[in-house]
Amino acid sequence: MKKALVFVFAAALATSAFAQGNSNVDLNNGNGHARVNNEAGGAASTGNLTYHAGGTVLRNAHVVMIFWGSFPSGYTTNMQNFRNQFGTTPEFNTITQYTGIDDATGLTGAIALTNLAGSSSLDYFDTSTPPTNVTDTIVQSEVKKVIAAQGVTDYSAIYEVFIPSGSYSSDGSSTSCGGPNLQYCAYHYHYVDGLGKNVKYSIEPWAGCSGCQAFGNTSLDQEHFVCHETREAVTDSLGLAWYDRRGNEADDKCAWSPAPFIGTGGFGYQYEWSNANGGCIKTR
């Protein structure tokens, strides 16, 4: 299942921001899994998340950042700084209440506070210019290219691909900021490599349009999308683990409403669904 930040109007925001979401992919594949809604709602849906047997999580996650193209001064360092502290914050601790089979090791247990920068040495700066229209196939190709260049795959990682303002992401007829059919802000997904293992990734398009802004600051807005996609890839790495009866993942249920906020370290975050609290919370 592809997890994207799709646009659903969020009336609670002062700006006409759209909700983060995912392209609609039907997961009812005959294996008893419900159809997961890849679109994030404009407000929290009712009902707790349910763990679906056999679904996988990332219990000790990493984030590998791939910066493809040219970015403003300080932008890439800011994204790395956010990642470097996020995994041990109270905002990340909101998801340690969830358990499951680890997609990398096959072991079962709770999601842990973790140094997301565990693979920071694998961060990659691709100075080539990405195409204007970056399709999902192209995103996967970029991740594969980087992994081949480094000679190692981190199966506990989410490979997060950042593209600059001159490019946009597309998924079918839907696009991110800068595209002709603005429908989402970012998404996460996975592919199966030659060893039959799952490589998790996300696309983080430039958050420069009004539909993807909560703070009016590109770095803060991008951080809040990294927050959303990272936590979803951790709690529902293949789209078959933690989601509610409507198919909403934990971050989908709290996308845009309550409004994203500035939290630990002065970075941008969004609320997270907590089964323990039965609602959206900032920290735990």
ChimeraX attribute file (.defattr): number of C-alpha atoms within 10 A of each C-alpha:
attribute: neighborCount
match mode: 1-to-1
recipient: residues
	/A:1	21
	/A:2	25
	/A:3	34
	/A:4	33
	/A:5	31
	/A:6	31
	/A:7	23
	/A:8	22
	/A:9	18
	/A:10	21
	/A:11	14
	/A:12	14
	/A:13	17
	/A:14	9
	/A:15	16
	/A:16	16
	/A:17	21
	/A:18	28
	/A:19	29
	/A:20	34
	/A:21	33
	/A:22	30
	/A:23	25
	/A:24	17
	/A:25	15
	/A:26	14
	/A:27	18
	/A:28	11
	/A:29	9
	/A:30	7
	/A:31	7
	/A:32	10
	/A:33	17
	/A:34	18
	/A:35	19
	/A:36	24
	/A:37	27
	/A:38	26
	/A:39	29
	/A:40	31
	/A:41	26
	/A:42	27
	/A:43	21
	/A:44	22
	/A:45	18
	/A:46	12
	/A:47	15
	/A:48	20
	/A:49	22
	/A:50	15
	/A:51	18
	/A:52	18
	/A:53	13
	/A:54	11
	/A:55	19
	/A:56	27
	/A:57	32
	/A:58	30
	/A:59	26
	/A:60	20
	/A:61	27
	/A:62	25
	/A:63	27
	/A:64	24
	/A:65	27
	/A:66	22
	/A:67	21
	/A:68	18
	/A:69	18
	/A:70	18
	/A:71	16
	/A:72	8
	/A:73	8
	/A:74	9
	/A:75	14
	/A:76	18
	/A:77	10
	/A:78	15
	/A:79	19
	/A:80	19
	/A:81	14
	/A:82	24
	/A:83	23
	/A:84	18
	/A:85	17
	/A:86	26
	/A:87	24
	/A:88	15
	/A:89	16
	/A:90	15
	/A:91	21
	/A:92	23
	/A:93	19
	/A:94	23
	/A:95	25
	/A:96	16
	/A:97	13
	/A:98	22
	/A:99	20
	/A:100	24
	/A:101	20
	/A:102	23
	/A:103	23
	/A:104	19
	/A:105	12
	/A:106	12
	/A:107	12
	/A:108	14
	/A:109	15
	/A:110	19
	/A:111	24
	/A:112	19
	/A:113	19
	/A:114	19
	/A:115	18
	/A:116	24
	/A:117	23
	/A:118	17
	/A:119	16
	/A:120	16
	/A:121	10
	/A:122	19
	/A:123	18
	/A:124	18
	/A:125	15
	/A:126	14
	/A:127	11
	/A:128	10
	/A:129	13
	/A:130	19
	/A:131	14
	/A:132	16
	/A:133	17
	/A:134	20
	/A:135	17
	/A:136	18
	/A:137	10
	/A:138	15
	/A:139	21
	/A:140	21
	/A:141	12
	/A:142	17
	/A:143	20
	/A:144	16
	/A:145	12
	/A:146	20
	/A:147	16
	/A:148	11
	/A:149	10
	/A:150	13
	/A:151	8
	/A:152	10
	/A:153	16
	/A:154	18
	/A:155	17
	/A:156	26
	/A:157	25
	/A:158	26
	/A:159	29
	/A:160	24
	/A:161	20
	/A:162	23
	/A:163	26
	/A:164	20
	/A:165	18
	/A:166	17
	/A:167	20
	/A:168	26
	/A:169	29
	/A:170	27
	/A:171	20
	/A:172	9
	/A:173	11
	/A:174	15
	/A:175	24
	/A:176	33
	/A:177	25
	/A:178	19
	/A:179	17
	/A:180	12
	/A:181	12
	/A:182	21
	/A:183	28
	/A:184	30
	/A:185	31
	/A:186	31
	/A:187	33
	/A:188	31
	/A:189	26
	/A:190	21
	/A:191	14
	/A:192	10
	/A:193	11
	/A:194	7
	/A:195	6
	/A:196	8
	/A:197	14
	/A:198	18
	/A:199	24
	/A:200	26
	/A:201	26
	/A:202	27
	/A:203	30
	/A:204	28
	/A:205	28
	/A:206	25
	/A:207	28
	/A:208	20
	/A:209	16
	/A:210	14
	/A:211	24
	/A:212	32
	/A:213	25
	/A:214	25
	/A:215	18
	/A:216	14
	/A:217	12
	/A:218	17
	/A:219	21
	/A:220	24
	/A:221	24
	/A:222	28
	/A:223	24
	/A:224	26
	/A:225	29
	/A:226	27
	/A:227	24
	/A:228	27
	/A:229	30
	/A:230	30
	/A:231	24
	/A:232	28
	/A:233	26
	/A:234	27
	/A:235	31
	/A:236	27
	/A:237	30
	/A:238	24
	/A:239	29
	/A:240	22
	/A:241	25
	/A:242	27
	/A:243	26
	/A:244	22
	/A:245	16
	/A:246	15
	/A:247	22
	/A:248	26
	/A:249	31
	/A:250	27
	/A:251	29
	/A:252	35
	/A:253	32
	/A:254	29
	/A:255	32
	/A:256	30
	/A:257	20
	/A:258	19
	/A:259	18
	/A:260	22
	/A:261	19
	/A:262	14
	/A:263	15
	/A:264	15
	/A:265	11
	/A:266	10
	/A:267	21
	/A:268	23
	/A:269	25
	/A:270	28
	/A:271	28
	/A:272	30
	/A:273	25
	/A:274	24
	/A:275	17
	/A:276	10
	/A:277	10
	/A:278	12
	/A:279	17
	/A:280	23
	/A:281	16
	/A:282	19
	/A:283	17
	/A:284	15
